[in-house]
Amino acid sequence: MAIPNQTKHESARKLPGYYRINSRWENRRRRPDDDVFLEVTVTTDKIIQAENTFIRWLKTTEKGTVSLDNKKVTCWYCGGVWLHYTVNINVIFLYLHSSGEDAFDSLADCTNEIAQLLYQNNPDVSIR
């Protein structure tokens, strides 16, 4: 929960596993028309439960198909971010893309929403 007069990005900086915006990197190396990609690794011993939690959340977002590396891939849209995921034995890999002036903010909002959902429903989850 955010402290009064504190933005959600400031409160996320204090929580492990939440996406933190690095404004110095963004302002120094990025042009407003650049694409921004983020890979998130979610690990847990109960991967099926974590994936089911994530799938329930995905059902609340817009779904589409894009071409990625010449393959049709199902993606979901979350407030300025397109994402898709893959699952391995004990790992969920999330691949997120945003662009434009607010790309970092959009990525932070989306990933922090996902992190909060996963942490609340799967206490043993680790997010990197």
VMD Tcl script that builds the backbone (N, CA, C; Angstrom):
set m [mol new atoms 384]
animate dup $m
set s [atomselect $m all]
$s set {name element resname resid chain x y z} {
  {N N MET 1 A 0.834 -1.169 0.000}
  {CA C MET 1 A 0.000 0.000 0.000}
  {C C MET 1 A 0.884 1.240 0.000}
  {N N ALA 2 A 0.549 2.194 -0.837}
  {CA C ALA 2 A 1.353 3.405 -0.962}
  {C C ALA 2 A 1.152 4.309 0.251}
  {N N ILE 3 A 2.194 4.992 0.614}
  {CA C ILE 3 A 2.124 5.986 1.673}
  {C C ILE 3 A 1.492 7.233 1.070}
  {N N PRO 4 A 0.642 7.978 1.801}
  {CA C PRO 4 A 0.052 9.190 1.241}
  {C C PRO 4 A 1.122 10.101 0.651}
  {N N ASN 5 A 0.774 10.778 -0.434}
  {CA C ASN 5 A 1.680 11.672 -1.169}
  {C C ASN 5 A 2.850 10.928 -1.796}
  {N N GLN 6 A 2.708 9.652 -2.006}
  {CA C GLN 6 A 3.760 8.853 -2.622}
  {C C GLN 6 A 3.165 8.175 -3.851}
  {N N THR 7 A 3.862 8.256 -4.980}
  {CA C THR 7 A 3.340 7.633 -6.191}
  {C C THR 7 A 3.473 6.128 -6.091}
  {N N LYS 8 A 2.728 5.410 -6.950}
  {CA C LYS 8 A 2.827 3.954 -6.915}
  {C C LYS 8 A 4.211 3.491 -7.335}
  {N N HIS 9 A 4.910 4.285 -8.172}
  {CA C HIS 9 A 6.264 3.906 -8.568}
  {C C HIS 9 A 7.228 4.059 -7.390}
  {N N GLU 10 A 7.036 5.095 -6.568}
  {CA C GLU 10 A 7.889 5.272 -5.398}
  {C C GLU 10 A 7.669 4.152 -4.393}
  {N N SER 11 A 6.412 3.748 -4.192}
  {CA C SER 11 A 6.159 2.661 -3.244}
  {C C SER 11 A 6.696 1.341 -3.777}
  {N N ALA 12 A 6.675 1.140 -5.099}
  {CA C ALA 12 A 7.193 -0.098 -5.689}
  {C C ALA 12 A 8.701 -0.212 -5.503}
  {N N ARG 13 A 9.400 0.915 -5.415}
  {CA C ARG 13 A 10.852 0.880 -5.241}
  {C C ARG 13 A 11.248 0.167 -3.955}
  {N N LYS 14 A 10.367 0.129 -2.993}
  {CA C LYS 14 A 10.694 -0.448 -1.696}
  {C C LYS 14 A 10.340 -1.926 -1.603}
  {N N LEU 15 A 9.692 -2.474 -2.604}
  {CA C LEU 15 A 9.235 -3.853 -2.549}
  {C C LEU 15 A 10.070 -4.729 -3.470}
  {N N PRO 16 A 10.652 -5.805 -2.972}
  {CA C PRO 16 A 11.428 -6.689 -3.839}
  {C C PRO 16 A 10.520 -7.354 -4.859}
  {N N GLY 17 A 11.027 -7.540 -6.063}
  {CA C GLY 17 A 10.261 -8.220 -7.098}
  {C C GLY 17 A 9.345 -7.310 -7.881}
  {N N TYR 18 A 9.279 -6.042 -7.529}
  {CA C TYR 18 A 8.474 -5.094 -8.279}
  {C C TYR 18 A 9.379 -4.328 -9.233}
  {N N TYR 19 A 8.824 -3.911 -10.351}
  {CA C TYR 19 A 9.598 -3.203 -11.370}
  {C C TYR 19 A 9.843 -1.772 -10.927}
  {N N ARG 20 A 11.079 -1.363 -10.969}
  {CA C ARG 20 A 11.447 -0.007 -10.594}
  {C C ARG 20 A 11.884 0.760 -11.837}
  {N N ILE 21 A 11.389 1.955 -12.000}
  {CA C ILE 21 A 11.780 2.795 -13.129}
  {C C ILE 21 A 13.121 3.436 -12.811}
  {N N ASN 22 A 14.063 3.340 -13.737}
  {CA C ASN 22 A 15.347 4.002 -13.588}
  {C C ASN 22 A 15.316 5.233 -14.488}
  {N N SER 23 A 14.914 6.360 -13.933}
  {CA C SER 23 A 14.760 7.584 -14.722}
  {C C SER 23 A 16.079 8.056 -15.310}
  {N N ARG 24 A 17.173 7.843 -14.616}
  {CA C ARG 24 A 18.471 8.264 -15.162}
  {C C ARG 24 A 18.777 7.496 -16.435}
  {N N TRP 25 A 18.535 6.190 -16.462}
  {CA C TRP 25 A 18.781 5.400 -17.666}
  {C C TRP 25 A 17.835 5.837 -18.769}
  {N N GLU 26 A 16.566 5.990 -18.421}
  {CA C GLU 26 A 15.566 6.370 -19.417}
  {C C GLU 26 A 15.910 7.714 -20.044}
  {N N ASN 27 A 16.252 8.688 -19.250}
  {CA C ASN 27 A 16.514 10.030 -19.768}
  {C C ASN 27 A 17.834 10.128 -20.512}
  {N N ARG 28 A 18.782 9.311 -20.177}
  {CA C ARG 28 A 20.107 9.406 -20.761}
  {C C ARG 28 A 20.229 8.638 -22.072}
  {N N ARG 29 A 19.579 7.517 -22.196}
  {CA C ARG 29 A 19.844 6.627 -23.324}
  {C C ARG 29 A 18.672 6.422 -24.265}
  {N N ARG 30 A 17.535 6.931 -23.954}
  {CA C ARG 30 A 16.338 6.577 -24.702}
  {C C ARG 30 A 15.748 7.786 -25.394}
  {N N ARG 31 A 15.333 7.562 -26.650}
  {CA C ARG 31 A 14.570 8.574 -27.380}
  {C C ARG 31 A 13.089 8.226 -27.235}
  {N N PRO 32 A 12.206 9.218 -27.304}
  {CA C PRO 32 A 10.775 8.941 -27.115}
  {C C PRO 32 A 10.182 7.937 -28.103}
  {N N ASP 33 A 10.790 7.776 -29.280}
  {CA C ASP 33 A 10.228 6.842 -30.261}
  {C C ASP 33 A 10.857 5.447 -30.181}
  {N N ASP 34 A 11.728 5.208 -29.204}
  {CA C ASP 34 A 12.345 3.889 -29.038}
  {C C ASP 34 A 11.348 2.880 -28.477}
  {N N ASP 35 A 11.559 1.619 -28.836}
  {CA C ASP 35 A 10.811 0.522 -28.236}
  {C C ASP 35 A 11.519 0.104 -26.952}
  {N N VAL 36 A 10.745 -0.344 -25.978}
  {CA C VAL 36 A 11.297 -0.815 -24.713}
  {C C VAL 36 A 10.779 -2.229 -24.474}
  {N N PHE 37 A 11.689 -3.150 -24.206}
  {CA C PHE 37 A 11.334 -4.542 -23.956}
  {C C PHE 37 A 11.755 -4.913 -22.539}
  {N N LEU 38 A 10.978 -5.778 -21.920}
  {CA C LEU 38 A 11.287 -6.235 -20.569}
  {C C LEU 38 A 10.974 -7.718 -20.482}
  {N N GLU 39 A 11.911 -8.481 -19.937}
  {CA C GLU 39 A 11.679 -9.902 -19.692}
  {C C GLU 39 A 11.562 -10.098 -18.186}
  {N N VAL 40 A 10.516 -10.796 -17.769}
  {CA C VAL 40 A 10.272 -11.065 -16.356}
  {C C VAL 40 A 10.302 -12.574 -16.151}
  {N N THR 41 A 11.003 -13.020 -15.121}
  {CA C THR 41 A 11.082 -14.442 -14.797}
  {C C THR 41 A 10.357 -14.683 -13.479}
  {N N VAL 42 A 9.355 -15.549 -13.518}
  {CA C VAL 42 A 8.568 -15.897 -12.337}
  {C C VAL 42 A 8.874 -17.348 -11.998}
  {N N THR 43 A 9.374 -17.602 -10.790}
  {CA C THR 43 A 9.674 -18.976 -10.383}
  {C C THR 43 A 8.868 -19.327 -9.136}
  {N N THR 44 A 8.497 -20.596 -9.072}
  {CA C THR 44 A 7.759 -21.119 -7.928}
  {C C THR 44 A 7.721 -22.640 -8.028}
  {N N ASP 45 A 7.549 -23.296 -6.902}
  {CA C ASP 45 A 7.377 -24.751 -6.910}
  {C C ASP 45 A 5.972 -25.135 -7.358}
  {N N LYS 46 A 5.060 -24.180 -7.314}
  {CA C LYS 46 A 3.657 -24.424 -7.683}
  {C C LYS 46 A 3.331 -23.649 -8.955}
  {N N ILE 47 A 4.023 -23.977 -10.032}
  {CA C ILE 47 A 3.906 -23.206 -11.267}
  {C C ILE 47 A 2.504 -23.263 -11.860}
  {N N ILE 48 A 1.826 -24.392 -11.726}
  {CA C ILE 48 A 0.476 -24.515 -12.293}
  {C C ILE 48 A -0.474 -23.533 -11.611}
  {N N GLN 49 A -0.397 -23.413 -10.285}
  {CA C GLN 49 A -1.254 -22.467 -9.578}
  {C C GLN 49 A -0.931 -21.032 -9.990}
  {N N ALA 50 A 0.355 -20.709 -10.104}
  {CA C ALA 50 A 0.746 -19.356 -10.516}
  {C C ALA 50 A 0.272 -19.066 -11.936}
  {N N GLU 51 A 0.423 -20.039 -12.828}
  {CA C GLU 51 A -0.039 -19.830 -14.203}
  {C C GLU 51 A -1.555 -19.655 -14.241}
  {N N ASN 52 A -2.291 -20.440 -13.470}
  {CA C ASN 52 A -3.751 -20.295 -13.432}
  {C C ASN 52 A -4.163 -18.916 -12.917}
  {N N THR 53 A -3.470 -18.420 -11.907}
  {CA C THR 53 A -3.724 -17.065 -11.408}
  {C C THR 53 A -3.486 -16.053 -12.515}
  {N N PHE 54 A -2.368 -16.210 -13.220}
  {CA C PHE 54 A -2.011 -15.295 -14.302}
  {C C PHE 54 A -3.030 -15.383 -15.438}
  {N N ILE 55 A -3.471 -16.575 -15.796}
  {CA C ILE 55 A -4.455 -16.754 -16.875}
  {C C ILE 55 A -5.775 -16.072 -16.518}
  {N N ARG 56 A -6.204 -16.182 -15.265}
  {CA C ARG 56 A -7.440 -15.494 -14.851}
  {C C ARG 56 A -7.304 -13.991 -15.055}
  {N N TRP 57 A -6.135 -13.438 -14.746}
  {CA C TRP 57 A -5.900 -12.008 -14.952}
  {C C TRP 57 A -5.883 -11.684 -16.442}
  {N N LEU 58 A -5.243 -12.529 -17.247}
  {CA C LEU 58 A -5.184 -12.282 -18.691}
  {C C LEU 58 A -6.572 -12.196 -19.311}
  {N N LYS 59 A -7.514 -12.947 -18.776}
  {CA C LYS 59 A -8.881 -12.930 -19.320}
  {C C LYS 59 A -9.542 -11.567 -19.176}
  {N N THR 60 A -8.988 -10.700 -18.337}
  {CA C THR 60 A -9.539 -9.351 -18.165}
  {C C THR 60 A -8.896 -8.346 -19.112}
  {N N THR 61 A -7.939 -8.787 -19.923}
  {CA C THR 61 A -7.221 -7.887 -20.827}
  {C C THR 61 A -7.580 -8.191 -22.276}
  {N N GLU 62 A -7.218 -7.257 -23.155}
  {CA C GLU 62 A -7.455 -7.430 -24.590}
  {C C GLU 62 A -6.486 -8.470 -25.142}
  {N N LYS 63 A -6.992 -9.341 -26.006}
  {CA C LYS 63 A -6.184 -10.423 -26.572}
  {C C LYS 63 A -6.022 -10.187 -28.074}
  {N N GLY 64 A -4.849 -10.515 -28.600}
  {CA C GLY 64 A -4.602 -10.381 -30.029}
  {C C GLY 64 A -3.527 -11.342 -30.484}
  {N N THR 65 A -3.267 -11.342 -31.782}
  {CA C THR 65 A -2.220 -12.186 -32.352}
  {C C THR 65 A -1.256 -11.295 -33.118}
  {N N VAL 66 A 0.026 -11.508 -32.908}
  {CA C VAL 66 A 1.052 -10.750 -33.615}
  {C C VAL 66 A 2.048 -11.723 -34.226}
  {N N SER 67 A 2.828 -11.228 -35.157}
  {CA C SER 67 A 3.888 -12.027 -35.752}
  {C C SER 67 A 5.178 -11.720 -35.006}
  {N N LEU 68 A 5.783 -12.743 -34.447}
  {CA C LEU 68 A 7.018 -12.595 -33.689}
  {C C LEU 68 A 7.998 -13.636 -34.188}
  {N N ASP 69 A 9.114 -13.194 -34.735}
  {CA C ASP 69 A 10.096 -14.112 -35.322}
  {C C ASP 69 A 9.429 -15.034 -36.340}
  {N N ASN 70 A 8.573 -14.451 -37.163}
  {CA C ASN 70 A 7.854 -15.162 -38.230}
  {C C ASN 70 A 6.909 -16.247 -37.716}
  {N N LYS 71 A 6.469 -16.141 -36.476}
  {CA C LYS 71 A 5.484 -17.066 -35.907}
  {C C LYS 71 A 4.314 -16.242 -35.381}
  {N N LYS 72 A 3.117 -16.789 -35.493}
  {CA C LYS 72 A 1.944 -16.149 -34.901}
  {C C LYS 72 A 1.954 -16.431 -33.401}
  {N N VAL 73 A 1.891 -15.377 -32.609}
  {CA C VAL 73 A 1.956 -15.497 -31.158}
  {C C VAL 73 A 0.756 -14.773 -30.550}
  {N N THR 74 A 0.107 -15.409 -29.590}
  {CA C THR 74 A -0.986 -14.761 -28.867}
  {C C THR 74 A -0.395 -13.785 -27.862}
  {N N CYS 75 A -0.887 -12.556 -27.890}
  {CA C CYS 75 A -0.433 -11.513 -26.974}
  {C C CYS 75 A -1.636 -10.894 -26.279}
  {N N TRP 76 A -1.370 -10.218 -25.185}
  {CA C TRP 76 A -2.402 -9.510 -24.442}
  {C C TRP 76 A -1.950 -8.077 -24.258}
  {N N TYR 77 A -2.927 -7.176 -24.167}
  {CA C TYR 77 A -2.653 -5.743 -24.039}
  {C C TYR 77 A -3.024 -5.272 -22.643}
  {N N CYS 78 A -2.076 -4.600 -21.992}
  {CA C CYS 78 A -2.274 -4.109 -20.625}
  {C C CYS 78 A -1.813 -2.658 -20.567}
  {N N GLY 79 A -2.708 -1.720 -20.763}
  {CA C GLY 79 A -2.410 -0.294 -20.595}
  {C C GLY 79 A -1.123 0.190 -21.221}
  {N N GLY 80 A -0.959 0.042 -22.509}
  {CA C GLY 80 A 0.235 0.512 -23.197}
  {C C GLY 80 A 1.312 -0.540 -23.361}
  {N N VAL 81 A 1.060 -1.751 -22.917}
  {CA C VAL 81 A 2.045 -2.835 -22.978}
  {C C VAL 81 A 1.432 -4.042 -23.679}
  {N N TRP 82 A 2.162 -4.595 -24.633}
  {CA C TRP 82 A 1.810 -5.889 -25.226}
  {C C TRP 82 A 2.687 -6.931 -24.557}
  {N N LEU 83 A 2.096 -8.067 -24.176}
  {CA C LEU 83 A 2.890 -9.097 -23.519}
  {C C LEU 83 A 2.480 -10.481 -23.991}
  {N N HIS 84 A 3.413 -11.394 -23.930}
  {CA C HIS 84 A 3.115 -12.818 -24.099}
  {C C HIS 84 A 3.982 -13.572 -23.097}
  {N N TYR 85 A 3.688 -14.863 -22.939}
  {CA C TYR 85 A 4.435 -15.621 -21.940}
  {C C TYR 85 A 4.650 -17.050 -22.408}
  {N N THR 86 A 5.648 -17.676 -21.824}
  {CA C THR 86 A 5.903 -19.102 -22.019}
  {C C THR 86 A 6.099 -19.719 -20.636}
  {N N VAL 87 A 5.876 -21.021 -20.555}
  {CA C VAL 87 A 6.020 -21.732 -19.277}
  {C C VAL 87 A 7.000 -22.871 -19.460}
  {N N ASN 88 A 7.912 -23.007 -18.510}
  {CA C ASN 88 A 8.825 -24.125 -18.450}
  {C C ASN 88 A 8.541 -24.835 -17.130}
  {N N ILE 89 A 9.341 -25.785 -16.750}
  {CA C ILE 89 A 9.045 -26.636 -15.593}
  {C C ILE 89 A 8.638 -25.840 -14.349}
  {N N ASN 90 A 9.468 -24.980 -13.824}
  {CA C ASN 90 A 9.121 -24.183 -12.649}
  {C C ASN 90 A 9.246 -22.694 -12.915}
  {N N VAL 91 A 9.102 -22.296 -14.182}
  {CA C VAL 91 A 9.333 -20.904 -14.554}
  {C C VAL 91 A 8.269 -20.421 -15.536}
  {N N ILE 92 A 7.791 -19.204 -15.303}
  {CA C ILE 92 A 6.986 -18.492 -16.292}
  {C C ILE 92 A 7.847 -17.339 -16.783}
  {N N PHE 93 A 8.016 -17.234 -18.092}
  {CA C PHE 93 A 8.738 -16.123 -18.694}
  {C C PHE 93 A 7.713 -15.175 -19.296}
  {N N LEU 94 A 7.738 -13.914 -18.871}
  {CA C LEU 94 A 6.875 -12.886 -19.438}
  {C C LEU 94 A 7.732 -11.992 -20.321}
  {N N TYR 95 A 7.243 -11.706 -21.512}
  {CA C TYR 95 A 7.934 -10.831 -22.450}
  {C C TYR 95 A 7.024 -9.639 -22.707}
  {N N LEU 96 A 7.488 -8.453 -22.345}
  {CA C LEU 96 A 6.661 -7.259 -22.427}
  {C C LEU 96 A 7.290 -6.230 -23.354}
  {N N HIS 97 A 6.445 -5.507 -24.085}
  {CA C HIS 97 A 6.902 -4.492 -25.031}
  {C C HIS 97 A 6.036 -3.250 -24.899}
  {N N SER 98 A 6.682 -2.100 -24.895}
  {CA C SER 98 A 5.976 -0.831 -24.917}
  {C C SER 98 A 6.815 0.155 -25.721}
  {N N SER 99 A 6.195 1.218 -26.153}
  {CA C SER 99 A 6.926 2.247 -26.883}
  {C C SER 99 A 6.269 3.588 -26.618}
  {N N GLY 100 A 6.946 4.627 -27.043}
  {CA C GLY 100 A 6.405 5.968 -26.851}
  {C C GLY 100 A 6.936 6.617 -25.594}
  {N N GLU 101 A 6.468 7.812 -25.387}
  {CA C GLU 101 A 6.965 8.642 -24.297}
  {C C GLU 101 A 6.750 8.022 -22.915}
  {N N ASP 102 A 5.653 7.309 -22.730}
  {CA C ASP 102 A 5.327 6.732 -21.423}
  {C C ASP 102 A 5.654 5.247 -21.319}
  {N N ALA 103 A 6.562 4.749 -22.142}
  {CA C ALA 103 A 6.843 3.311 -22.186}
  {C C ALA 103 A 7.273 2.761 -20.826}
  {N N PHE 104 A 8.167 3.450 -20.138}
  {CA C PHE 104 A 8.644 2.954 -18.845}
  {C C PHE 104 A 7.525 2.963 -17.808}
  {N N ASP 105 A 6.723 4.010 -17.800}
  {CA C ASP 105 A 5.594 4.064 -16.864}
  {C C ASP 105 A 4.600 2.949 -17.154}
  {N N SER 106 A 4.313 2.711 -18.434}
  {CA C SER 106 A 3.374 1.644 -18.808}
  {C C SER 106 A 3.898 0.285 -18.368}
  {N N LEU 107 A 5.196 0.027 -18.606}
  {CA C LEU 107 A 5.792 -1.239 -18.174}
  {C C LEU 107 A 5.719 -1.388 -16.657}
  {N N ALA 108 A 6.020 -0.320 -15.941}
  {CA C ALA 108 A 5.981 -0.376 -14.475}
  {C C ALA 108 A 4.570 -0.664 -13.983}
  {N N ASP 109 A 3.585 0.024 -14.532}
  {CA C ASP 109 A 2.203 -0.190 -14.092}
  {C C ASP 109 A 1.761 -1.627 -14.344}
  {N N CYS 110 A 2.031 -2.133 -15.542}
  {CA C CYS 110 A 1.604 -3.484 -15.909}
  {C C CYS 110 A 2.324 -4.542 -15.073}
  {N N THR 111 A 3.642 -4.454 -14.981}
  {CA C THR 111 A 4.394 -5.475 -14.252}
  {C C THR 111 A 4.105 -5.437 -12.755}
  {N N ASN 112 A 3.896 -4.258 -12.204}
  {CA C ASN 112 A 3.578 -4.176 -10.782}
  {C C ASN 112 A 2.186 -4.720 -10.490}
  {N N GLU 113 A 1.253 -4.546 -11.425}
  {CA C GLU 113 A -0.078 -5.144 -11.271}
  {C C GLU 113 A 0.025 -6.672 -11.285}
  {N N ILE 114 A 0.823 -7.201 -12.205}
  {CA C ILE 114 A 1.025 -8.652 -12.280}
  {C C ILE 114 A 1.722 -9.158 -11.016}
  {N N ALA 115 A 2.761 -8.452 -10.568}
  {CA C ALA 115 A 3.494 -8.864 -9.367}
  {C C ALA 115 A 2.576 -8.891 -8.151}
  {N N GLN 116 A 1.780 -7.858 -7.977}
  {CA C GLN 116 A 0.868 -7.817 -6.834}
  {C C GLN 116 A -0.096 -8.997 -6.867}
  {N N LEU 117 A -0.644 -9.278 -8.030}
  {CA C LEU 117 A -1.568 -10.402 -8.190}
  {C C LEU 117 A -0.894 -11.725 -7.831}
  {N N LEU 118 A 0.305 -11.946 -8.369}
  {CA C LEU 118 A 1.005 -13.205 -8.120}
  {C C LEU 118 A 1.424 -13.340 -6.663}
  {N N TYR 119 A 1.943 -12.275 -6.057}
  {CA C TYR 119 A 2.349 -12.333 -4.654}
  {C C TYR 119 A 1.161 -12.597 -3.732}
  {N N GLN 120 A 0.013 -11.991 -4.025}
  {CA C GLN 120 A -1.168 -12.182 -3.178}
  {C C GLN 120 A -1.691 -13.610 -3.245}
  {N N ASN 121 A -1.626 -14.214 -4.425}
  {CA C ASN 121 A -2.228 -15.533 -4.622}
  {C C ASN 121 A -1.239 -16.691 -4.538}
  {N N ASN 122 A 0.046 -16.408 -4.610}
  {CA C ASN 122 A 1.080 -17.440 -4.587}
  {C C ASN 122 A 2.251 -16.925 -3.755}
  {N N PRO 123 A 2.190 -17.020 -2.428}
  {CA C PRO 123 A 3.195 -16.424 -1.552}
  {C C PRO 123 A 4.628 -16.899 -1.798}
  {N N ASP 124 A 4.822 -18.096 -2.350}
  {CA C ASP 124 A 6.181 -18.606 -2.547}
  {C C ASP 124 A 6.792 -18.170 -3.873}
  {N N VAL 125 A 6.103 -17.337 -4.635}
  {CA C VAL 125 A 6.581 -16.938 -5.953}
  {C C VAL 125 A 7.785 -15.995 -5.834}
  {N N SER 126 A 8.700 -16.108 -6.785}
  {CA C SER 126 A 9.847 -15.208 -6.884}
  {C C SER 126 A 9.804 -14.556 -8.260}
  {N N ILE 127 A 9.945 -13.239 -8.303}
  {CA C ILE 127 A 9.864 -12.499 -9.568}
  {C C ILE 127 A 11.148 -11.718 -9.769}
  {N N ARG 128 A 11.728 -11.881 -10.955}
  {CA C ARG 128 A 12.955 -11.149 -11.328}
  {C C ARG 128 A 12.777 -10.561 -12.699}
}
mol reanalyze $m
mol bondsrecalc $m
mol representation Tube
mol addrep $m
